[in-house]
Amino acid sequence: MLRLQRGLRGEKEMVVERQDLASYTGNIGAEVLSTHRVVLLMEQAARNTIENLLPKGKITVGTSISIEHFAATPRG
């Protein structure tokens, strides 16, 4: 089993596009980054953090997440 150390950091950057907005998935008028897209970014950052630590041919998957998404990020 892979043992992770405290302090590992990963990043994932993006430019918010129309398909990333809450309004795009049905929350009419919410022209901000959707929470489900924030979760995807978090998963990508986590993967970027440990991908070089995983044995060849192994991947990581998320099984549980708990977040509070308070900051609105507009398109662009």
Phi and psi restraints in degrees (value plus and minus 20) as a CYANA .aco file:
   2 LEU   PHI     -91.6   -51.6
   2 LEU   PSI     108.6   148.6
   3 ARG   PHI    -126.3   -86.3
   3 ARG   PSI     100.4   140.4
   4 LEU   PHI    -113.5   -73.5
   4 LEU   PSI     127.3   167.3
   5 GLN   PHI    -120.1   -80.1
   5 GLN   PSI     129.0   169.0
   6 ARG   PHI     -81.4   -41.4
   6 ARG   PSI     129.0   169.0
   7 GLY   PHI      73.1   113.1
   7 GLY   PSI     -24.4    15.6
   8 LEU   PHI     -82.7   -42.7
   8 LEU   PSI     122.3   162.3
   9 ARG   PHI    -155.2  -115.2
   9 ARG   PSI     123.6   163.6
  10 GLY   PHI    -156.5  -116.5
  10 GLY   PSI     140.2   180.2
  11 GLU   PHI    -154.7  -114.7
  11 GLU   PSI     135.6   175.6
  12 LYS   PHI    -172.7  -132.7
  12 LYS   PSI     101.8   141.8
  13 GLU   PHI    -131.2   -91.2
  13 GLU   PSI     134.8   174.8
  14 MET   PHI    -176.4  -136.4
  14 MET   PSI     141.3   181.3
  15 VAL   PHI    -124.0   -84.0
  15 VAL   PSI     107.4   147.4
  16 VAL   PHI     -90.7   -50.7
  16 VAL   PSI      99.6   139.6
  17 GLU   PHI    -128.6   -88.6
  17 GLU   PSI     153.9   193.9
  18 ARG   PHI     -73.7   -33.7
  18 ARG   PSI     -64.0   -24.0
  19 GLN   PHI     -90.4   -50.4
  19 GLN   PSI     -28.5    11.5
  20 ASP   PHI    -113.2   -73.2
  20 ASP   PSI     -27.5    12.5
  21 LEU   PHI    -100.7   -60.7
  21 LEU   PSI     129.4   169.4
  22 ALA   PHI     -81.0   -41.0
  22 ALA   PSI     -54.5   -14.5
  23 SER   PHI     -85.1   -45.1
  23 SER   PSI     -48.7    -8.7
  24 TYR   PHI     -85.9   -45.9
  24 TYR   PSI     -49.4    -9.4
  25 THR   PHI    -122.8   -82.8
  25 THR   PSI      -2.9    37.1
  26 GLY   PHI      94.3   134.3
  26 GLY   PSI     -29.4    10.6
  27 ASN   PHI    -106.9   -66.9
  27 ASN   PSI      57.3    97.3
  28 ILE   PHI     -74.7   -34.7
  28 ILE   PSI     111.4   151.4
  29 GLY   PHI      71.2   111.2
  29 GLY   PSI     -32.5     7.5
  30 ALA   PHI    -111.9   -71.9
  30 ALA   PSI      63.5   103.5
  31 GLU   PHI    -106.6   -66.6
  31 GLU   PSI      32.5    72.5
  32 VAL   PHI    -155.4  -115.4
  32 VAL   PSI     142.9   182.9
  33 LEU   PHI     -75.6   -35.6
  33 LEU   PSI     108.7   148.7
  34 SER   PHI     -95.5   -55.5
  34 SER   PSI     131.6   171.6
  35 THR   PHI     -82.9   -42.9
  35 THR   PSI     -58.5   -18.5
  36 HIS   PHI     -85.6   -45.6
  36 HIS   PSI     -48.9    -8.9
  37 ARG   PHI     -92.8   -52.8
  37 ARG   PSI     -55.0   -15.0
  38 VAL   PHI     -80.9   -40.9
  38 VAL   PSI     -63.3   -23.3
  39 VAL   PHI     -81.7   -41.7
  39 VAL   PSI     -63.3   -23.3
  40 LEU   PHI     -79.9   -39.9
  40 LEU   PSI     -63.2   -23.2
  41 LEU   PHI     -81.4   -41.4
  41 LEU   PSI     -60.5   -20.5
  42 MET   PHI     -83.5   -43.5
  42 MET   PSI     -61.7   -21.7
  43 GLU   PHI     -84.5   -44.5
  43 GLU   PSI     -60.4   -20.4
  44 GLN   PHI     -85.9   -45.9
  44 GLN   PSI     -61.0   -21.0
  45 ALA   PHI     -83.8   -43.8
  45 ALA   PSI     -61.2   -21.2
  46 ALA   PHI     -82.9   -42.9
  46 ALA   PSI     -63.5   -23.5
  47 ARG   PHI     -82.5   -42.5
  47 ARG   PSI     -64.1   -24.1
  48 ASN   PHI     -81.2   -41.2
  48 ASN   PSI     -49.8    -9.8
  49 THR   PHI     -86.9   -46.9
  49 THR   PSI     -61.8   -21.8
  50 ILE   PHI    -132.9   -92.9
  50 ILE   PSI     -20.6    19.4
  51 GLU   PHI     -78.7   -38.7
  51 GLU   PSI     -52.8   -12.8
  52 ASN   PHI    -100.2   -60.2
  52 ASN   PSI     -28.9    11.1
  53 LEU   PHI    -114.7   -74.7
  53 LEU   PSI     -36.0     4.0
  54 LEU   PHI     -97.0   -57.0
  54 LEU   PSI     125.3   165.3
  55 PRO   PHI     -81.6   -41.6
  55 PRO   PSI     130.6   170.6
  56 LYS   PHI     -73.6   -33.6
  56 LYS   PSI     112.7   152.7
  57 GLY   PHI      66.1   106.1
  57 GLY   PSI     -20.7    19.3
  58 LYS   PHI    -122.3   -82.3
  58 LYS   PSI     131.6   171.6
  59 ILE   PHI    -150.8  -110.8
  59 ILE   PSI     153.5   193.5
  60 THR   PHI    -143.7  -103.7
  60 THR   PSI     127.7   167.7
  61 VAL   PHI    -154.0  -114.0
  61 VAL   PSI     130.3   170.3
  62 GLY   PHI    -103.1   -63.1
  62 GLY   PSI     123.8   163.8
  63 THR   PHI    -143.3  -103.3
  63 THR   PSI     -39.6     0.4
  64 SER   PHI    -178.5  -138.5
  64 SER   PSI     124.5   164.5
  65 ILE   PHI    -171.9  -131.9
  65 ILE   PSI     123.0   163.0
  66 SER   PHI    -159.5  -119.5
  66 SER   PSI      93.3   133.3
  67 ILE   PHI    -154.9  -114.9
  67 ILE   PSI     141.8   181.8
  68 GLU   PHI    -142.6  -102.6
  68 GLU   PSI     101.3   141.3
  69 HIS   PHI    -129.5   -89.5
  69 HIS   PSI      78.4   118.4
  70 PHE   PHI    -124.3   -84.3
  70 PHE   PSI     -45.7    -5.7
  71 ALA   PHI    -113.4   -73.4
  71 ALA   PSI     101.9   141.9
  72 ALA   PHI    -102.2   -62.2
  72 ALA   PSI     111.3   151.3
  73 THR   PHI    -138.5   -98.5
  73 THR   PSI      97.3   137.3
  74 PRO   PHI     -97.6   -57.6
  74 PRO   PSI     150.4   190.4
  75 ARG   PHI     -81.0   -41.0
  75 ARG   PSI     124.6   164.6
